[in-house]
Amino acid sequence: MSTKYKFRDPEGVYFVTFAVVGWIDVFTRQIYRDILLDSFRYCIKEKGLAIHGYVIMSNHVHLIISSKGKQSLSAIMRDMKKFSAVKIIREIIENPTESRKRWMRRLLADAGEVNANNTHYQFWQQDNHPIELHPNSDLFAQKLDYIHQNPVKAGWVTEPGNYIYSSASNYMEKGGILMEVETLY
């Protein structure tokens, strides 16, 4: 088993990326983004997650995170991904206005079938690829800029602070949809 992508330092700050199986564009719908944000808020309040940067794209998420010691980052990520997956899958299935329901259920079921860890569906790809960052380093600034530029490069906004599902506005002191972001500079 590789040790390259592990949460090694319990007090470290990490850049993580995780994606929906098959790169399905689930987060084009506000309801699914809101479920993910609620999961972030729960993990912040109840599990000790600190989010220092984030962006929710159409099919993947980038975070810069640390733990305040209540639980390990690997446990927090596991729980957050599991909780959000169950809630989002349930919403997809029960949402009468979801036009892509049958297609998404098939893809999520196909992914779940080939993974022994699942009984029916798989929502998230299993990896996070955590990369440890030092808050005052060039790599931290580079990853934070990368996160904030994602919606700009996708052509969704012209300025990073205009995308509300990102921490860019938190760093610009404009607030943000996720007020719990802990800026590091």
C-alpha positions as CSV (number, residue, x, y, z in Angstrom):
1,M,0.0,0.0,0.0
2,S,1.3,3.4,-0.9
3,T,2.2,5.9,1.9
4,K,2.6,8.8,-0.5
5,Y,-1.0,10.0,0.0
6,K,-1.7,9.8,3.7
7,F,-2.7,12.1,6.6
8,R,0.6,11.6,8.5
9,D,0.8,14.6,10.8
10,P,-2.4,14.9,12.9
11,E,-1.7,18.7,13.3
12,G,-0.9,19.2,9.6
13,V,-2.7,21.3,7.0
14,Y,-3.7,19.3,3.9
15,F,-4.8,19.9,0.4
16,V,-7.3,17.2,-0.7
17,T,-9.3,16.5,-3.8
18,F,-12.2,14.1,-4.2
19,A,-14.5,13.5,-7.1
20,V,-17.8,11.9,-7.9
21,V,-17.5,8.4,-9.5
22,G,-17.5,8.7,-13.2
23,W,-17.0,12.4,-12.8
24,I,-20.8,12.8,-12.9
25,D,-21.8,16.5,-12.8
26,V,-23.9,16.2,-9.7
27,F,-23.1,19.6,-8.2
28,T,-24.7,21.5,-11.1
29,R,-27.8,21.3,-8.8
30,Q,-28.0,23.6,-5.8
31,I,-29.7,21.0,-3.6
32,Y,-26.7,18.7,-3.8
33,R,-24.2,21.5,-3.2
34,D,-26.2,22.5,-0.1
35,I,-26.1,18.9,1.2
36,L,-22.3,19.0,0.9
37,L,-22.1,22.3,2.6
38,D,-24.3,21.0,5.5
39,S,-21.9,18.1,5.8
40,F,-19.0,20.5,6.0
41,R,-20.7,22.5,8.7
42,Y,-21.5,19.3,10.7
43,C,-17.9,18.2,10.5
44,I,-16.7,21.6,11.6
45,K,-19.1,21.8,14.5
46,E,-19.1,18.2,15.7
47,K,-15.8,16.6,14.5
48,G,-13.2,19.4,14.7
49,L,-12.7,19.9,11.0
50,A,-11.1,23.2,10.0
51,I,-11.6,24.3,6.4
52,H,-9.0,26.9,5.3
53,G,-10.0,26.8,1.6
54,Y,-12.5,25.1,-0.6
55,V,-14.3,25.0,-3.9
56,I,-17.2,22.9,-5.1
57,M,-17.0,22.2,-8.8
58,S,-19.6,20.4,-10.9
59,N,-18.1,16.9,-10.2
60,H,-15.3,17.3,-7.7
61,V,-14.2,19.2,-4.6
62,H,-10.9,20.8,-3.5
63,L,-10.3,21.5,0.2
64,I,-7.5,22.8,2.4
65,I,-8.2,21.4,5.8
66,S,-6.8,20.6,9.2
67,S,-8.2,19.0,12.4
68,K,-8.7,20.7,15.7
69,G,-7.9,17.4,17.5
70,K,-11.4,15.9,18.1
71,Q,-10.9,13.3,15.4
72,S,-8.2,12.4,12.8
73,L,-8.5,13.9,9.3
74,S,-8.9,10.5,7.8
75,A,-11.8,9.7,10.1
76,I,-13.4,13.1,9.4
77,M,-13.0,12.7,5.6
78,R,-14.4,9.1,5.8
79,D,-17.5,10.2,7.8
80,M,-18.1,13.3,5.7
81,K,-17.9,11.5,2.4
82,K,-20.2,8.7,3.7
83,F,-22.8,11.0,5.2
84,S,-22.9,13.3,2.1
85,A,-23.0,10.3,-0.2
86,V,-26.0,8.8,1.6
87,K,-27.9,12.1,1.7
88,I,-27.1,13.0,-2.0
89,I,-28.0,9.5,-3.3
90,R,-31.3,9.6,-1.3
91,E,-32.1,13.1,-2.7
92,I,-31.3,11.9,-6.3
93,I,-33.7,8.9,-5.9
94,E,-36.5,10.8,-4.1
95,N,-36.3,14.1,-6.1
96,P,-39.3,14.1,-8.5
97,T,-37.7,16.9,-10.6
98,E,-34.3,15.2,-11.2
99,S,-34.3,14.7,-14.9
100,R,-31.0,12.6,-14.8
101,K,-32.2,10.3,-12.0
102,R,-32.2,7.0,-14.0
103,W,-28.8,7.7,-15.6
104,M,-27.1,8.8,-12.4
105,R,-28.6,5.8,-10.5
106,R,-27.2,3.4,-13.1
107,L,-23.7,4.9,-13.0
108,L,-23.7,5.0,-9.2
109,A,-25.0,1.4,-9.0
110,D,-22.4,0.2,-11.6
111,A,-19.6,1.8,-9.4
112,G,-21.0,0.2,-6.3
113,E,-21.2,-3.2,-7.9
114,V,-17.4,-3.4,-8.5
115,N,-16.5,-2.1,-5.0
116,A,-16.8,-4.6,-2.2
117,N,-17.1,-1.8,0.3
118,N,-20.6,-0.9,-1.0
119,T,-23.9,-2.7,-0.9
120,H,-25.7,-0.7,-3.6
121,Y,-24.3,2.6,-4.8
122,Q,-21.0,4.4,-4.7
123,F,-21.0,8.1,-4.9
124,W,-17.4,9.3,-4.2
125,Q,-14.2,8.0,-5.7
126,Q,-12.3,6.4,-2.8
127,D,-9.2,8.5,-2.9
128,N,-8.5,11.9,-1.4
129,H,-4.8,12.3,-2.3
130,P,-3.9,14.5,0.7
131,I,-0.9,16.7,0.2
132,E,0.6,18.3,3.4
133,L,1.0,22.1,3.2
134,H,2.8,24.5,5.5
135,P,0.5,27.6,5.8
136,N,3.3,30.1,5.2
137,S,4.7,28.3,2.2
138,D,4.6,29.0,-1.5
139,L,2.9,25.6,-2.0
140,F,0.0,26.7,0.3
141,A,-0.5,29.9,-1.6
142,Q,-0.3,28.0,-4.9
143,K,-2.9,25.5,-3.9
144,L,-5.2,28.2,-2.5
145,D,-4.9,30.1,-5.7
146,Y,-5.5,27.0,-7.7
147,I,-8.7,26.3,-5.7
148,H,-10.0,29.9,-6.2
149,Q,-9.1,30.0,-9.9
150,N,-11.1,26.7,-10.7
151,P,-14.4,28.5,-11.4
152,V,-12.6,31.2,-13.4
153,K,-10.9,28.6,-15.6
154,A,-14.2,26.8,-16.0
155,G,-15.6,30.0,-17.4
156,W,-18.3,30.3,-14.7
157,V,-17.1,33.7,-13.3
158,T,-14.6,36.3,-14.3
159,E,-13.3,36.9,-10.7
160,P,-12.7,34.2,-8.1
161,G,-14.7,36.1,-5.4
162,N,-17.8,36.0,-7.5
163,Y,-18.2,32.2,-7.2
164,I,-20.2,31.6,-4.0
165,Y,-19.2,27.9,-3.6
166,S,-15.6,28.8,-2.9
167,S,-13.6,30.3,-0.1
168,A,-12.3,33.1,-2.3
169,S,-14.8,35.6,-0.9
170,N,-13.8,34.6,2.6
171,Y,-10.2,35.6,1.8
172,M,-11.4,38.8,0.2
173,E,-13.2,39.6,3.5
174,K,-16.6,39.6,1.8
175,G,-18.0,36.8,3.9
176,G,-19.0,33.7,1.9
177,I,-21.7,31.1,1.8
178,L,-19.6,29.0,4.2
179,M,-18.9,31.5,7.0
180,E,-16.9,28.9,9.0
181,V,-13.8,29.1,6.8
182,E,-10.7,29.7,8.8
183,T,-8.5,31.9,6.7
184,L,-4.8,31.5,7.3
185,Y,-3.5,34.8,6.0
